Amino acid sequence: MPVTNEQLIEIMPNARPRAGLFLAPLNAAMAEYGIDTRLRMAAFLAQIGHESCQLLYERELGSNAYLDKYDTGALAARLGNTPEDDNDGQLYRGRGLIQITGRRNYELCGFALDLDLIAQPELLEQPEAACRSAAWFWQNGNLNALADAGDFDRITQRINGGQNGRDDRRALYQRALQVLD
């Protein structure tokens, strides 16, 4: 059951100017990765809605100082970035509708999507790759099972590493559940 443009805008009102750009790739990505029930779609749309500010951003915002956290240290190493201060934190910043972050994740995602994201990380800023990368991350994290169980907070934890934006995510989820009913 694909989502319609009207439903997408009702779930994410701020997406109105860009919903048409994302509708077909979003529906294709959800179909490709089995995000195909009301619970799965509602949880997925809520999470990408929050992560992308309702489809307004496909690239993580932040100053150089903010993005330096991905460049050196424990977080950088966990993400597969080099230990040197060489700006790979900037290069492999969060991109796509779920914000794929770090060289290792770009490499894995690129392999799955048959894209060279190491050489061209900005491909994740294009609607098709932004949608497919989010759906790939969703499947790779076994988030359909959590959506089926209604465990929305654990989905947030796996995507965000915490509960940042919990109220916004939950509001989007409730709205999606109502719209997709």
C-alpha positions in Angstrom: 0.0 0.0 0.0 1.9 3.0 -1.2 1.6 6.3 0.6 -0.1 9.1 -1.4 1.2 12.6 -1.7 -1.8 13.9 0.3 -1.0 11.4 3.1 2.7 12.3 3.1 1.8 16.0 3.5 -0.7 15.3 6.2 1.9 13.3 8.2 4.7 15.9 7.4 3.1 19.3 6.7 6.5 21.0 6.4 7.3 18.6 3.5 4.7 20.2 1.2 7.2 21.9 -1.1 9.3 18.8 -1.5 6.9 15.9 -1.0 6.5 15.4 -4.8 10.3 14.9 -5.1 10.3 12.1 -2.6 7.0 10.3 -3.1 7.9 7.8 -5.8 11.4 7.0 -4.5 10.0 6.7 -1.0 7.3 4.3 -2.0 9.8 2.3 -4.1 12.3 2.1 -1.2 9.6 1.0 1.3 8.4 -1.7 -1.1 12.0 -2.9 -1.8 12.7 -3.3 1.9 9.4 -4.7 3.2 8.2 -1.5 4.9 4.7 -2.5 3.8 2.3 -2.5 6.7 0.6 0.3 8.5 2.8 -0.1 11.6 6.0 -0.3 9.7 5.2 2.6 7.4 4.1 4.8 10.3 7.2 4.2 12.3 9.5 4.6 9.3 7.8 7.8 8.1 7.9 9.2 11.6 11.6 8.5 12.0 12.6 9.9 8.6 10.3 12.8 9.2 12.2 13.7 12.3 15.7 12.9 11.0 15.2 15.0 7.8 13.1 17.8 9.4 10.1 16.6 7.3 12.1 16.0 4.1 13.8 19.4 4.1 17.3 18.1 4.7 19.2 15.1 3.3 22.5 16.2 4.9 23.4 16.6 8.6 23.7 20.2 9.6 26.4 21.4 11.8 29.5 23.6 12.0 33.0 22.3 11.4 33.5 22.2 15.1 30.3 20.1 15.6 31.3 17.7 12.8 34.8 17.3 14.2 33.4 14.7 16.6 33.3 12.3 13.6 36.9 13.1 12.6 39.0 11.8 15.5 38.5 9.9 18.7 36.4 6.9 19.8 33.2 7.9 17.8 35.2 8.4 14.6 36.9 5.0 15.1 33.5 3.4 15.7 32.2 4.9 12.5 35.2 3.6 10.5 36.7 7.1 9.9 40.5 7.5 10.0 42.2 8.4 13.3 43.9 11.4 11.6 42.4 14.9 11.7 41.8 14.8 7.9 38.1 16.0 7.7 36.6 12.6 6.9 34.1 13.5 9.6 32.9 16.2 7.3 33.0 14.0 4.2 31.1 11.2 5.8 28.7 13.3 7.9 25.1 12.1 8.2 23.3 11.9 4.8 20.1 10.5 3.5 16.7 10.5 5.3 18.1 8.5 8.3 21.5 10.1 8.2 23.9 7.4 7.3 27.1 8.5 9.1 30.8 7.4 8.9 33.0 5.8 6.3 32.1 2.2 7.4 28.4 2.9 7.0 28.9 4.6 3.7 30.8 1.7 2.5 28.2 -0.9 3.6 25.3 1.2 2.3 27.1 1.8 -1.0 27.7 -1.9 -1.4 24.1 -2.7 -0.7 22.8 0.0 -3.1 25.4 -0.5 -5.7 26.7 3.0 -5.4 30.3 4.3 -4.8 29.5 6.3 -1.7 33.1 6.5 -0.7 34.0 8.5 -3.8 30.7 10.3 -4.0 29.1 10.6 -0.6 26.9 13.4 -1.8 24.8 10.8 -3.8 22.9 10.2 -0.5 21.5 13.8 -0.9 19.6 12.8 -4.0 15.9 11.7 -3.4 16.3 8.1 -4.6 19.5 7.3 -2.7 18.3 9.2 0.3 15.1 7.1 0.5 16.8 3.8 -0.4 19.6 4.4 2.2 17.0 5.0 4.9 15.1 1.8 4.0 18.4 -0.1 3.8 19.4 1.1 7.3 15.9 0.2 8.5 16.2 -3.4 7.2 19.8 -3.7 8.3 18.8 -2.8 11.8 15.8 -5.2 11.8 13.5 -2.3 12.6 10.5 -3.9 10.9 10.4 -6.4 13.8 10.4 -3.5 16.3 7.7 -1.7 14.3 5.6 -4.8 14.2 5.9 -5.0 18.0 5.1 -1.3 18.4 8.4 -0.7 20.1 8.9 2.8 18.8 11.3 3.9 21.5 13.7 1.1 20.7 13.5 2.1 17.0 14.5 5.7 18.0 17.4 4.3 20.1 18.7 2.3 17.2 18.5 5.2 14.8 19.6 8.0 17.1 21.6 6.3 19.8 19.4 7.9 22.4 16.0 9.5 22.6 16.8 12.9 21.0 13.7 14.4 19.5 11.5 11.9 21.2 8.4 14.2 21.4 8.6 15.2 17.8 9.2 11.6 16.6 6.2 10.4 18.7 3.9 13.2 17.4 4.9 12.2 13.8 4.2 8.6 14.6 0.8 9.2 16.1 -0.1 11.4 13.1 1.1 8.7 10.7 -0.9 6.0 12.5 -4.0 8.1 12.1 -3.4 9.1 8.5 -2.6 5.5 7.4 -5.6 4.0 9.2 
